[in-house]
């Protein structure tokens, strides 16, 4: 049976490559990789890995990691970022920026450059069934200028963040390197050892920040449980279509993020830059096996019926299960977010469903909130778990609120019956005329509105010229 691509598949393939490399090393008489990086010279002699020092070492060059790096660099700290991928080689599903993230990126001077690389504005989030709109959330009711959702390739945001980080002399970017070990002194984490196509290296730092996603290697090496929760009864099958009509629409075109309710499997659809359409088909949790057993032709027909506007593109462009990517949907909260010398942020600390497009929003706000704590930690010379745990105490209430909201959104998408299809739309229409609607919209769009960048910590005339 053909299987779609999954994040777990990607990790399994990497593990397999590592095992094959170790076996080859044994055949050549070399020592297997034990997580401690070494470099073999042309003469066959091993030399020590390249060594770096920084005030803060960030593992993971996603939105959380790079926003945090830029904030710290602006505050005069030296930052090393370790990233396993090179040149954003993988496909990113997270493309929707909420107004809260837009506000913070604009304050950092990053948004305009990222947008110039290409993006689409979306004005509404709509839940539709047949020809009826069951729920209509209009972002234009928010205060300008951040009164829209932005669909933007994540690589555009990351490239712009890297461009800004690279302007600072205190920046070191180590891509193509996979962290294999946490360095410790007297029980405290003091850095990382990494290896890969970019070369073997060690980074010593006052604090290590794990910003390496929901399957965080840093979290695992630190012995911190992921705290996975099966809070959602769904998985999502993702794919993209090419739609020439999308690219041909002018900037004045009003675009919506839509969820088509079809049977028990809603389908999320939105325009993706430049001429693509991102589609996410929700399936019962662990239910892909039953769907795949029907064959690709049956899967295509179900999708075509669910989203009639894209039926022709689906039939033309989906050729096999390999064109689909399965996302295992779960939430999670790590048992703790800090250790002596270590703090976790973003998905490494708290994992969320794609429902409501909250992931990047939360990641960027995490970075903004952690920034002043790390500056204070460095100034005080205190990298204890007790000091760093202030981040979790500050952020916990926001994260729990988002998780509750996502569970409610999931139930609204999946619920059936007369109340869901007839009564709820009328109640939603009435709710739009009350202050409650504005508060709910504000919470979805902005997150915690009190989150602000601590610009008072920025140091003028920081030396320029990064180390790439």
GIQUI-V926181 format. One record per residue. RES is the residue in one letter. PHI is phi as a letter, one per 30 degrees, with the letter a starting at -180 (NA if undefined). OMEGA is omega as a letter, one per 30 degrees, with the letter a starting at -180 (* if undefined). Layout:
res:RES phi:PHI omega:OMEGA
res:RES phi:PHI omega:OMEGA
//
This chain:
res:X phi:NA omega:l
res:X phi:d omega:l
res:X phi:b omega:l
res:X phi:d omega:l
res:X phi:d omega:l
res:X phi:b omega:l
res:X phi:d omega:l
res:X phi:d omega:l
res:X phi:e omega:l
res:X phi:d omega:a
res:X phi:d omega:l
res:X phi:d omega:l
res:X phi:d omega:l
res:X phi:d omega:l
res:X phi:d omega:l
res:X phi:d omega:l
res:X phi:d omega:l
res:X phi:d omega:l
res:X phi:d omega:l
res:X phi:d omega:l
res:X phi:d omega:l
res:X phi:d omega:l
res:X phi:d omega:l
res:X phi:d omega:l
res:X phi:d omega:l
res:X phi:d omega:a
res:X phi:d omega:a
res:X phi:d omega:l
res:X phi:i omega:l
res:X phi:c omega:l
res:X phi:d omega:l
res:X phi:d omega:a
res:X phi:d omega:l
res:X phi:c omega:a
res:X phi:j omega:l
res:X phi:c omega:a
res:X phi:d omega:l
res:X phi:b omega:l
res:X phi:b omega:l
res:X phi:c omega:a
res:X phi:d omega:l
res:X phi:d omega:l
res:X phi:d omega:l
res:X phi:j omega:l
res:X phi:d omega:l
res:X phi:d omega:l
res:X phi:c omega:a
res:X phi:d omega:l
res:X phi:d omega:l
res:X phi:d omega:a
res:X phi:c omega:l
res:X phi:b omega:l
res:X phi:b omega:l
res:X phi:a omega:l
res:X phi:d omega:l
res:X phi:b omega:l
res:X phi:c omega:l
res:X phi:c omega:l
res:X phi:c omega:a
res:X phi:j omega:a
res:X phi:c omega:l
res:X phi:d omega:a
res:X phi:e omega:a
res:X phi:d omega:a
res:X phi:d omega:a
res:X phi:d omega:l
res:X phi:d omega:l
res:X phi:d omega:l
res:X phi:e omega:a
res:X phi:d omega:l
res:X phi:d omega:a
res:X phi:d omega:l
res:X phi:d omega:l
res:X phi:d omega:a
res:X phi:c omega:l
res:X phi:i omega:l
res:X phi:d omega:l
res:X phi:d omega:a
res:X phi:b omega:l
res:X phi:c omega:l
res:X phi:c omega:l
res:X phi:c omega:a
res:X phi:b omega:a
res:X phi:d omega:a
res:X phi:d omega:l
res:X phi:b omega:l
res:X phi:h omega:l
res:X phi:h omega:a
res:X phi:d omega:a
res:X phi:c omega:l
res:X phi:d omega:l
res:X phi:c omega:l
res:X phi:d omega:a
res:X phi:d omega:a
res:X phi:b omega:a
res:X phi:c omega:l
res:X phi:c omega:l
res:X phi:d omega:l
res:X phi:e omega:l
res:X phi:d omega:l
res:X phi:d omega:l
res:X phi:e omega:a
res:X phi:e omega:a
res:X phi:d omega:l
res:X phi:d omega:l
res:X phi:d omega:l
res:X phi:d omega:l
res:X phi:d omega:a
res:X phi:i omega:a
res:X phi:c omega:a
res:X phi:d omega:a
res:X phi:d omega:l
res:X phi:d omega:l
res:X phi:d omega:l
res:X phi:d omega:a
res:X phi:d omega:l
res:X phi:d omega:l
res:X phi:k omega:a
res:X phi:a omega:l
res:X phi:b omega:l
res:X phi:d omega:l
res:X phi:b omega:a
res:X phi:c omega:a
res:X phi:b omega:l
res:X phi:c omega:a
res:X phi:b omega:l
res:X phi:c omega:a
res:X phi:b omega:l
res:X phi:b omega:a
res:X phi:i omega:l
res:X phi:c omega:a
res:X phi:c omega:l
res:X phi:c omega:a
res:X phi:d omega:a
res:X phi:a omega:a
res:X phi:b omega:l
res:X phi:c omega:a
res:X phi:c omega:a
res:X phi:d omega:l
res:X phi:d omega:l
res:X phi:d omega:l
res:X phi:d omega:l
res:X phi:d omega:l
res:X phi:d omega:g
res:X phi:c omega:a
res:X phi:c omega:a
res:X phi:c omega:a
res:X phi:a omega:l
res:X phi:c omega:l
res:X phi:b omega:l
res:X phi:c omega:a
res:X phi:b omega:l
res:X phi:e omega:a
res:X phi:e omega:l
res:X phi:d omega:l
res:X phi:d omega:l
res:X phi:d omega:a
res:X phi:d omega:l
res:X phi:d omega:l
res:X phi:d omega:l
res:X phi:d omega:l
res:X phi:d omega:l
res:X phi:e omega:l
res:X phi:d omega:l
res:X phi:d omega:a
res:X phi:d omega:l
res:X phi:d omega:a
res:X phi:c omega:a
res:X phi:d omega:a
res:X phi:d omega:a
res:X phi:c omega:l
res:X phi:b omega:a
res:X phi:c omega:a
res:X phi:c omega:a
res:X phi:c omega:a
res:X phi:i omega:a
res:X phi:b omega:a
res:X phi:c omega:l
res:X phi:d omega:l
res:X phi:c omega:a
res:X phi:a omega:l
res:X phi:c omega:l
res:X phi:d omega:a
res:X phi:b omega:l
res:X phi:b omega:a
res:X phi:h omega:l
res:X phi:i omega:a
res:X phi:c omega:l
res:X phi:d omega:a
res:X phi:b omega:l
res:X phi:l omega:a
res:X phi:b omega:l
res:X phi:c omega:a
res:X phi:b omega:a
res:X phi:a omega:l
res:X phi:l omega:a
res:X phi:e omega:l
res:X phi:d omega:l
res:X phi:j omega:l
res:X phi:d omega:a
res:X phi:a omega:l
res:X phi:b omega:l
res:X phi:b omega:l
res:X phi:c omega:a
res:X phi:a omega:l
res:X phi:d omega:l
res:X phi:b omega:l
res:X phi:c omega:l
res:X phi:c omega:l
res:X phi:d omega:l
res:X phi:b omega:a
res:X phi:c omega:l
res:X phi:i omega:a
res:X phi:d omega:l
res:X phi:c omega:a
res:X phi:e omega:l
res:X phi:d omega:l
res:X phi:d omega:l
res:X phi:e omega:a
res:X phi:d omega:l
res:X phi:d omega:l
res:X phi:d omega:l
res:X phi:i omega:l
res:X phi:c omega:l
res:X phi:d omega:a
res:X phi:d omega:l
res:X phi:i omega:a
res:X phi:d omega:l
res:X phi:b omega:l
res:X phi:d omega:a
res:X phi:d omega:a
res:X phi:b omega:a
res:X phi:c omega:a
res:X phi:a omega:l
res:X phi:b omega:a
res:X phi:b omega:l
res:X phi:c omega:a
res:X phi:c omega:l
res:X phi:a omega:l
res:X phi:b omega:l
res:X phi:c omega:l
res:X phi:c omega:a
res:X phi:b omega:a
res:X phi:e omega:l
res:X phi:d omega:a
res:X phi:d omega:a
res:X phi:d omega:a
res:X phi:d omega:a
res:X phi:d omega:a
res:X phi:d omega:a
res:X phi:d omega:l
res:X phi:d omega:a
res:X phi:d omega:l
res:X phi:d omega:a
res:X phi:c omega:l
res:X phi:b omega:l
res:X phi:c omega:a
res:X phi:b omega:l
res:X phi:c omega:l
res:X phi:d omega:l
res:X phi:d omega:a
res:X phi:b omega:a
res:X phi:i omega:l
res:X phi:c omega:a
res:X phi:b omega:l
res:X phi:d omega:a
res:X phi:b omega:l
res:X phi:d omega:a
res:X phi:b omega:l
res:X phi:a omega:l
res:X phi:d omega:a
res:X phi:b omega:a
res:X phi:d omega:f
res:X phi:c omega:a
res:X phi:b omega:a
res:X phi:c omega:l
res:X phi:b omega:l
res:X phi:d omega:a
res:X phi:b omega:l
res:X phi:b omega:a
res:X phi:c omega:l
res:X phi:d omega:l
res:X phi:b omega:l
res:X phi:e omega:a
res:X phi:e omega:a
res:X phi:i omega:a
res:X phi:c omega:a
res:X phi:d omega:a
res:X phi:e omega:l
res:X phi:d omega:l
res:X phi:d omega:a
res:X phi:d omega:a
res:X phi:d omega:l
res:X phi:d omega:a
res:X phi:j omega:a
res:X phi:d omega:a
res:X phi:d omega:l
res:X phi:d omega:l
res:X phi:d omega:l
res:X phi:d omega:a
res:X phi:d omega:l
res:X phi:d omega:l
res:X phi:d omega:l
res:X phi:d omega:l
res:X phi:d omega:a
res:X phi:d omega:a
res:X phi:b omega:a
res:X phi:e omega:a
res:X phi:d omega:a
res:X phi:c omega:a
res:X phi:e omega:a
res:X phi:d omega:l
res:X phi:d omega:l
res:X phi:d omega:a
res:X phi:d omega:a
res:X phi:d omega:a
res:X phi:c omega:l
res:X phi:c omega:a
res:X phi:c omega:a
res:X phi:a omega:l
res:X phi:d omega:l
res:X phi:d omega:l
res:X phi:d omega:a
res:X phi:c omega:l
res:X phi:b omega:a
res:X phi:c omega:l
res:X phi:c omega:l
res:X phi:d omega:a
res:X phi:d omega:l
res:X phi:a omega:l
res:X phi:c omega:a
res:X phi:a omega:l
res:X phi:b omega:a
res:X phi:e omega:a
res:X phi:e omega:l
res:X phi:a omega:a
res:X phi:c omega:a
res:X phi:b omega:l
res:X phi:b omega:l
res:X phi:d omega:l
res:X phi:i omega:a
res:X phi:b omega:l
res:X phi:b omega:l
res:X phi:c omega:l
res:X phi:b omega:l
res:X phi:i omega:a
res:X phi:d omega:l
res:X phi:d omega:a
res:X phi:c omega:a
res:X phi:b omega:a
res:X phi:c omega:a
res:X phi:b omega:l
res:X phi:d omega:l
res:X phi:d omega:a
res:X phi:d omega:l
res:X phi:i omega:l
res:X phi:h omega:a
res:X phi:c omega:a
res:X phi:e omega:a
res:X phi:d omega:l
res:X phi:e omega:a
res:X phi:d omega:a
res:X phi:d omega:a
res:X phi:d omega:l
res:X phi:d omega:l
res:X phi:e omega:a
res:X phi:d omega:a
res:X phi:d omega:a
res:X phi:d omega:a
res:X phi:d omega:a
res:X phi:e omega:a
res:X phi:d omega:l
res:X phi:d omega:l
res:X phi:d omega:l
res:X phi:d omega:l
res:X phi:d omega:l
res:X phi:d omega:a
res:X phi:d omega:a
res:X phi:d omega:a
res:X phi:d omega:a
res:X phi:i omega:a
res:X phi:c omega:l
res:X phi:c omega:a
res:X phi:d omega:l
res:X phi:d omega:a
res:X phi:d omega:l
res:X phi:d omega:a
res:X phi:d omega:a
res:X phi:d omega:l
res:X phi:e omega:l
res:X phi:d omega:a
res:X phi:d omega:l
res:X phi:d omega:l
res:X phi:d omega:a
res:X phi:c omega:a
res:X phi:e omega:a
res:X phi:d omega:l
res:X phi:d omega:a
res:X phi:d omega:l
res:X phi:d omega:l
res:X phi:d omega:l
res:X phi:d omega:l
res:X phi:d omega:l
res:X phi:d omega:a
res:X phi:d omega:l
res:X phi:d omega:l
res:X phi:d omega:l
res:X phi:d omega:l
res:X phi:d omega:l
res:X phi:d omega:l
res:X phi:d omega:l
res:X phi:d omega:a
res:X phi:d omega:a
res:X phi:c omega:a
res:X phi:d omega:a
res:X phi:b omega:l
res:X phi:j omega:a
res:X phi:d omega:a
res:X phi:d omega:a
res:X phi:d omega:a
res:X phi:c omega:a
res:X phi:b omega:a
res:X phi:d omega:a
res:X phi:e omega:l
res:X phi:e omega:l
res:X phi:d omega:l
res:X phi:d omega:l
res:X phi:d omega:l
res:X phi:d omega:l
res:X phi:d omega:a
res:X phi:d omega:a
res:X phi:d omega:a
res:X phi:c omega:a
res:X phi:c omega:l
res:X phi:d omega:a
res:X phi:d omega:a
res:X phi:e omega:a
res:X phi:d omega:a
res:X phi:d omega:l
res:X phi:d omega:l
res:X phi:d omega:l
res:X phi:d omega:a
res:X phi:d omega:l
res:X phi:d omega:a
res:X phi:d omega:a
res:X phi:c omega:a
res:X phi:i omega:l
res:X phi:d omega:a
res:X phi:d omega:a
res:X phi:d omega:l
res:X phi:d omega:a
res:X phi:b omega:l
res:X phi:d omega:a
res:X phi:d omega:a
res:X phi:d omega:l
res:X phi:d omega:l
res:X phi:d omega:a
res:X phi:d omega:a
res:X phi:c omega:l
res:X phi:d omega:l
res:X phi:h omega:l
res:X phi:d omega:a
res:X phi:e omega:a
res:X phi:c omega:l
res:X phi:j omega:a
res:X phi:d omega:l
res:X phi:c omega:l
res:X phi:c omega:*
//
